[in-house]
Structures are given as structure tokens and as C-alpha cells.
Amino acid sequence: MQKDIVIDGKKVTFKATAYTVVKYRDIFGRDLLKDMETVNKHDIEDKSYVSGDDLSILLDFGWTMAKQADQSIPNSVEEWTDQFNTFPVFKLGLEWRIIWGLANGTLETTKKA
């Protein structure tokens, strides 16, 4: 699954595949599924409940998907985010989770009985 999102007036392409988990682990040495479990315990729209760890996970997750889509982006999360004047990480985190869910068939729809 690939999707373009405009950040601070710049189009950024994000790509999520089954390989995203492997790439994330290789780069950050952490398990993406466990990290996302941690983030999903919180309502990231309510920023008062989001920890620094959640923020770091979201940034690493987004950067991994951006790097998968475009190898020319900077080689560190910090360099990548520094190229933007504004970076709405909480809004983007929701978008990234949707891309991830669609790519991996993890989003479910509820049927009315």
C-alpha cells in the first residue's frame, strides 16, 4: 500500500508492506508490532496521554514507511523531520496506522446485526 501525504506543503510518499516489520527491526532493533501495540493502548488524538516513547515510535514508524517509498529521504529520522517547518506527528500517526492496516489487512469493519 502506498499513499502520498502533504506535510508542510511537500508531498511525501509512504509505503507499507509485510517487509516494513523487517525493515523497522533491522534499523531500530525493535519489534514494530509490539511498538504499535504500545502506541495503540493510548488515544494519540488526546495528546495528554501520549508519552515520549509513543512519539518516538510514531516518528520511527513513519520514517520507515517513507524510506521504503523513497530511498532519497535523509538517513535519520531527525534529519528527515528537520526538513519540515511543521510536522503534525499525531495527525500523521493516524494516517500511518491506516496505511499500515490497509496494507496488512488488519482493519476490520463492523457489521450491524
SEDODREN-633086 format. One record per residue: x, y, z of N, C-alpha, C, O in turn; residue in three letters. Coordinates in nm, 3 decimals. Each point is the difference from the previous one (the first is absolute). Last residue first. Layout:
! residues N
     n_x     n_y     n_z    ca_x    ca_y    ca_z     c_x     c_y     c_z     o_x     o_y     o_z residu
       X       Y       Z       X       Y       Z       X       Y       Z       X       Y       Z    Ala
...
END
This chain:
! residues 113
     n_x     n_y     n_z    ca_x    ca_y    ca_z     c_x     c_y     c_z     o_x     o_y     o_z residu
  -2.596  -0.617   1.325  -0.078  -0.126   0.004  -0.143   0.024  -0.042  -0.080  -0.094  -0.004    Ala
   0.541   0.361  -0.154  -0.115   0.010   0.090  -0.080  -0.129  -0.009  -0.019  -0.056  -0.108    Lys
   0.561   0.117   0.027  -0.129  -0.023  -0.065  -0.111   0.012   0.103   0.011  -0.053   0.111    Lys
   0.521   0.249  -0.168  -0.102  -0.058   0.087  -0.129  -0.012  -0.077  -0.044   0.094  -0.067    Thr
   0.578  -0.106  -0.099  -0.122   0.079   0.001  -0.103  -0.073   0.086  -0.005  -0.123   0.002    Thr
   0.577   0.141  -0.012  -0.124  -0.076  -0.008  -0.117   0.096  -0.006   0.006   0.111   0.053    Glu
   0.562  -0.138  -0.148  -0.115   0.083   0.034  -0.126  -0.080  -0.021  -0.017  -0.065  -0.104    Leu
   0.456  -0.101   0.002  -0.033  -0.005   0.142  -0.114   0.089   0.040  -0.043  -0.002   0.116    Thr
   0.317  -0.112  -0.543  -0.132  -0.058   0.020  -0.043  -0.008   0.145  -0.074  -0.090   0.039    Gly
   0.479   0.290  -0.255   0.012  -0.130   0.065  -0.134  -0.065   0.033  -0.005  -0.102   0.068    Asn
   0.057   0.535  -0.279   0.102  -0.082  -0.065   0.003  -0.142   0.054   0.034  -0.094  -0.072    Ala
  -0.319   0.421   0.267  -0.047  -0.037  -0.133   0.099  -0.091  -0.071  -0.040  -0.092  -0.072    Leu
   0.161   0.266   0.494  -0.112  -0.091   0.012  -0.052  -0.046  -0.134  -0.032  -0.118  -0.017    Gly
   0.372   0.448   0.031   0.050  -0.128   0.049  -0.112  -0.103   0.006   0.017  -0.114  -0.044    Trp
  -0.135   0.555  -0.058   0.078  -0.058  -0.110   0.048  -0.139   0.037  -0.012  -0.094  -0.078    Ile
  -0.195   0.335   0.418  -0.098  -0.040  -0.101   0.072  -0.065  -0.119  -0.043  -0.106  -0.047    Ile
   0.306   0.292   0.385  -0.063  -0.123   0.048  -0.106  -0.049  -0.099  -0.019  -0.121  -0.015    Arg
   0.230   0.531  -0.073   0.095  -0.110  -0.016  -0.061  -0.132   0.045   0.020  -0.104  -0.063    Trp
  -0.267   0.503   0.130   0.009  -0.033  -0.143   0.090  -0.122  -0.022  -0.034  -0.090  -0.077    Glu
   0.012   0.267   0.511  -0.128  -0.062  -0.035   0.000  -0.045  -0.146  -0.046  -0.109  -0.033    Leu
   0.415   0.352   0.183  -0.002  -0.133   0.062  -0.128  -0.074  -0.031   0.002  -0.121  -0.024    Gly
   0.046   0.575  -0.102   0.069  -0.092  -0.091  -0.001  -0.142   0.056  -0.013  -0.096  -0.076    Leu
  -0.157   0.434   0.347  -0.088  -0.016  -0.116   0.062  -0.100  -0.096  -0.070  -0.088  -0.053    Lys
   0.336   0.203   0.413  -0.117  -0.074   0.048  -0.100  -0.025  -0.114  -0.054  -0.110  -0.012    Phe
   0.455   0.368  -0.068   0.026  -0.142   0.022  -0.124  -0.078   0.045  -0.016  -0.116  -0.038    Val
   0.134   0.568  -0.234  -0.110  -0.040   0.088   0.000  -0.150   0.030  -0.079  -0.075  -0.056    Pro
   0.427   0.471  -0.097  -0.007  -0.145  -0.017  -0.106  -0.052   0.097   0.032  -0.032   0.114    Phe
   0.216   0.513  -0.354  -0.102  -0.057   0.087  -0.011  -0.149  -0.032   0.012  -0.041  -0.115    Thr
   0.331   0.259  -0.093  -0.024   0.103   0.101  -0.105  -0.045   0.100   0.012   0.027   0.120    Asn
   0.331  -0.359  -0.400  -0.134   0.057   0.001  -0.010   0.108   0.108   0.055  -0.016   0.109    Phe
   0.332  -0.261  -0.179  -0.020   0.068  -0.127  -0.138   0.065  -0.012  -0.028   0.069  -0.098    Gln
   0.183  -0.343   0.474   0.054   0.136   0.002  -0.021   0.076  -0.131   0.012   0.122  -0.003    Asp
  -0.124  -0.590   0.065  -0.100   0.090   0.058   0.047   0.145   0.001  -0.082   0.092  -0.006    Thr
   0.387  -0.421  -0.159  -0.123  -0.001  -0.079  -0.101   0.100   0.054  -0.053   0.082  -0.075    Trp
   0.452  -0.161   0.313   0.026   0.078  -0.122  -0.127   0.012  -0.084  -0.029   0.105  -0.057    Glu
  -0.001  -0.380   0.438   0.021   0.140   0.037   0.023   0.088  -0.122  -0.062   0.106  -0.013    Glu
   0.032  -0.576  -0.037  -0.131   0.058   0.029   0.014   0.148   0.029  -0.080   0.081  -0.046    Val
   0.443  -0.307  -0.272  -0.039  -0.004   0.142  -0.136   0.068   0.016  -0.037   0.088  -0.077    Ser
   0.266  -0.127  -0.349   0.023  -0.129   0.063  -0.025  -0.003   0.150   0.027  -0.101   0.065    Asn
  -0.268   0.410  -0.483   0.114  -0.008   0.090   0.008  -0.133   0.076  -0.102  -0.066   0.022    Pro
  -0.139   0.045  -0.493  -0.023   0.081   0.120   0.119  -0.015   0.094   0.072  -0.099  -0.009    Ile
  -0.119  -0.140  -0.413   0.076   0.126   0.002  -0.027   0.085   0.124   0.068   0.101   0.021    Ser
  -0.283  -0.531  -0.149   0.134  -0.018   0.058   0.080   0.131   0.011   0.103   0.005   0.067    Gln
  -0.640  -0.133  -0.078   0.094   0.091  -0.066   0.136  -0.007   0.069   0.018   0.057   0.107    Asp
  -0.391  -0.338   0.021  -0.056   0.056  -0.123   0.103   0.080  -0.078  -0.006   0.007  -0.123    Ala
   0.114  -0.195   0.546  -0.035  -0.111  -0.089  -0.049   0.052  -0.135   0.027  -0.060  -0.103    Gln
   0.054   0.370   0.443   0.126  -0.050  -0.055  -0.025  -0.118  -0.094   0.068  -0.014  -0.101    Lys
  -0.432   0.189   0.341   0.044   0.099  -0.098   0.128  -0.048  -0.069   0.015   0.015  -0.122    Ala
  -0.184  -0.276   0.474  -0.088  -0.010  -0.117   0.040   0.100  -0.108  -0.010  -0.030  -0.119    Met
   0.247   0.045   0.524   0.023  -0.130  -0.064  -0.085  -0.014  -0.125   0.049  -0.045  -0.104    Thr
  -0.114   0.424   0.380   0.124   0.009  -0.076   0.027  -0.130  -0.075   0.042   0.003  -0.116    Trp
  -0.410   0.004   0.412  -0.023   0.083  -0.119   0.123   0.009  -0.088  -0.010  -0.011  -0.122    Gly
   0.058  -0.214   0.533  -0.095  -0.072  -0.085  -0.023   0.076  -0.130   0.008  -0.057  -0.109    Phe
   0.241   0.264   0.450   0.078  -0.109  -0.059  -0.085  -0.078  -0.101   0.048  -0.037  -0.107    Asp
  -0.265   0.371   0.356   0.095   0.059  -0.094   0.082  -0.107  -0.070   0.021   0.007  -0.121    Leu
  -0.318  -0.147   0.460  -0.073   0.052  -0.116   0.094   0.059  -0.104  -0.016  -0.024  -0.120    Leu
   0.202  -0.122   0.530  -0.048  -0.113  -0.079  -0.071   0.049  -0.126   0.025  -0.051  -0.109    Ile
   0.107   0.377   0.420   0.116  -0.059  -0.066  -0.041  -0.117  -0.090   0.047  -0.011  -0.113    Ser
  -0.377   0.202   0.385   0.040   0.095  -0.103   0.117  -0.055  -0.081   0.001   0.007  -0.123    Leu
  -0.140  -0.247   0.500  -0.101  -0.009  -0.106   0.039   0.090  -0.117  -0.010  -0.041  -0.116    Asp
   0.274   0.069   0.500   0.024  -0.127  -0.070  -0.098  -0.017  -0.114   0.038  -0.043  -0.109    Asp
  -0.091   0.405   0.398   0.112   0.023  -0.091   0.033  -0.126  -0.078   0.040   0.007  -0.116    Gly
  -0.541   0.018   0.283   0.132   0.011   0.061   0.105   0.034  -0.106  -0.027  -0.005  -0.120    Ser
  -0.530   0.096   0.176   0.105  -0.054  -0.086   0.135   0.024   0.065   0.032   0.112   0.040    Val
  -0.475   0.045   0.109   0.029  -0.138   0.041   0.112  -0.063  -0.082   0.029  -0.119   0.018    Tyr
  -0.206   0.563  -0.093   0.040  -0.001   0.140   0.037  -0.139   0.049   0.065  -0.014   0.103    Ser
  -0.241   0.121  -0.550   0.144   0.014   0.016   0.046  -0.004   0.146   0.118  -0.024   0.026    Lys
  -0.525  -0.169  -0.318   0.004   0.069   0.129   0.146   0.008   0.042   0.051  -0.089   0.068    Asp
  -0.133  -0.132  -0.456  -0.066   0.128  -0.026  -0.006   0.083   0.128  -0.007   0.123  -0.005    Glu
   0.175  -0.568  -0.002   0.099   0.100  -0.040  -0.064   0.133  -0.041   0.070   0.100  -0.017    Ile
  -0.189  -0.502   0.359  -0.074   0.075  -0.101   0.092   0.112  -0.046   0.011   0.102   0.068    Asp
   0.159  -0.587   0.134  -0.031   0.139   0.028  -0.081   0.059  -0.114   0.009  -0.045  -0.114    His
   0.156  -0.395   0.101  -0.061   0.002   0.134  -0.044   0.141   0.037  -0.080   0.019   0.092    Lys
   0.326  -0.123  -0.494  -0.144  -0.020  -0.012  -0.072  -0.005   0.135  -0.122   0.011   0.005    Asn
   0.602   0.018  -0.037  -0.063   0.125  -0.045  -0.152  -0.015  -0.002  -0.072   0.093   0.039    Val
   0.318  -0.480   0.062   0.021   0.101   0.104  -0.072   0.130  -0.036  -0.071   0.057   0.082    Thr
   0.084  -0.392  -0.404  -0.089  -0.042   0.109   0.006   0.103   0.114  -0.102   0.037   0.057    Glu
   0.403   0.004  -0.408  -0.131   0.054  -0.035  -0.105  -0.041   0.102  -0.097   0.073   0.022    Met
   0.533  -0.242   0.035   0.000   0.146   0.015  -0.137   0.059  -0.032  -0.048   0.088   0.072    Asp
   0.114  -0.546  -0.145  -0.006   0.030   0.144  -0.002   0.150   0.024  -0.073   0.049   0.086    Lys
   0.127  -0.190  -0.529  -0.133  -0.040   0.047  -0.016   0.027   0.150  -0.106   0.046   0.043    Leu
   0.527   0.035  -0.253  -0.102   0.097  -0.038  -0.136  -0.038   0.055  -0.075   0.087   0.046    Leu
   0.562  -0.202   0.159  -0.109  -0.069  -0.067  -0.112   0.100  -0.028  -0.060   0.054   0.093    Asp
   0.604   0.065  -0.056  -0.121  -0.022   0.078  -0.104  -0.070  -0.086   0.009  -0.001  -0.122    Arg
   0.428   0.189  -0.014   0.024  -0.108   0.097  -0.119  -0.028   0.090   0.016  -0.057   0.108    Gly
   0.064   0.377  -0.498  -0.016   0.049   0.138   0.023  -0.107   0.106   0.010   0.032   0.118    Phe
   0.047  -0.119  -0.601   0.048   0.137   0.022  -0.001   0.037   0.148   0.098   0.054   0.051    Ile
  -0.264  -0.481  -0.198   0.140   0.012  -0.043   0.058   0.137   0.033   0.117   0.011   0.038    Asp
  -0.579  -0.090   0.039   0.083  -0.074   0.095   0.148   0.015  -0.035   0.083   0.020   0.089    Arg
  -0.391   0.169  -0.388  -0.007   0.071   0.129   0.092  -0.068   0.102   0.077   0.066   0.070    Tyr
  -0.139  -0.284  -0.483   0.081   0.122  -0.017   0.007   0.078   0.132   0.108   0.046   0.038    Lys
  -0.393  -0.418  -0.052   0.140  -0.042  -0.006   0.092   0.122  -0.009   0.099   0.008   0.072    Val
  -0.564   0.064  -0.092   0.035  -0.053   0.133   0.148  -0.036   0.006   0.068   0.029   0.098    Val
  -0.257   0.099  -0.513   0.017   0.115   0.089   0.044  -0.045   0.139   0.083   0.066   0.063    Thr
  -0.214  -0.359  -0.435   0.141   0.020   0.029   0.026   0.117   0.096   0.109   0.010   0.056    Tyr
  -0.543  -0.120  -0.233   0.037  -0.097   0.103   0.146   0.020   0.040   0.037  -0.030   0.114    Ala
  -0.233   0.466  -0.296  -0.009  -0.137  -0.050   0.029  -0.094   0.116   0.028   0.044   0.112    Thr
  -0.106   0.520  -0.251  -0.006  -0.104   0.102  -0.019  -0.134  -0.069  -0.086  -0.017  -0.086    Ala
   0.237   0.571  -0.017  -0.026  -0.134  -0.053   0.003  -0.099   0.115   0.094  -0.002   0.080    Lys
  -0.129   0.572  -0.219   0.019  -0.101   0.103  -0.040  -0.135  -0.059  -0.098  -0.011  -0.072    Phe
   0.244   0.547  -0.104  -0.061  -0.130  -0.027   0.036  -0.097   0.111   0.116  -0.009   0.042    Thr
  -0.167   0.572  -0.094   0.083  -0.109   0.050  -0.076  -0.130  -0.025  -0.118  -0.011   0.031    Val
   0.115   0.574  -0.176  -0.060  -0.133  -0.017   0.101  -0.106   0.046   0.114  -0.003  -0.046    Lys
  -0.163   0.527   0.224   0.081  -0.092  -0.080  -0.068  -0.137  -0.007  -0.048  -0.052   0.101    Lys
  -0.110   0.439   0.160   0.003   0.038  -0.141   0.082  -0.092  -0.090   0.009   0.024  -0.120    Gly
  -0.069  -0.111   0.592   0.059   0.133  -0.012   0.017   0.041  -0.147   0.101   0.059  -0.038    Asp
  -0.247  -0.516   0.029   0.050   0.046   0.130   0.068   0.134  -0.025   0.096   0.007  -0.076    Ile
  -0.445  -0.383  -0.189   0.067   0.130  -0.004   0.035   0.041   0.143  -0.087   0.008   0.086    Val
   0.028  -0.512  -0.321  -0.055   0.091   0.101   0.080   0.129  -0.010   0.122  -0.003  -0.011    Ile
  -0.218  -0.497  -0.278   0.066   0.130   0.010  -0.073   0.084   0.103  -0.123   0.005   0.003    Asp
   0.172  -0.566  -0.062  -0.087   0.117   0.007   0.086   0.125   0.010   0.101   0.002   0.070    Lys
  -0.121  -0.592  -0.145   0.077   0.123  -0.011  -0.096   0.118   0.000  -0.107  -0.006  -0.060    Gln
   0.152  -0.566   0.157  -0.086   0.118   0.000   0.090   0.123   0.000   0.094   0.010   0.079    Met
END
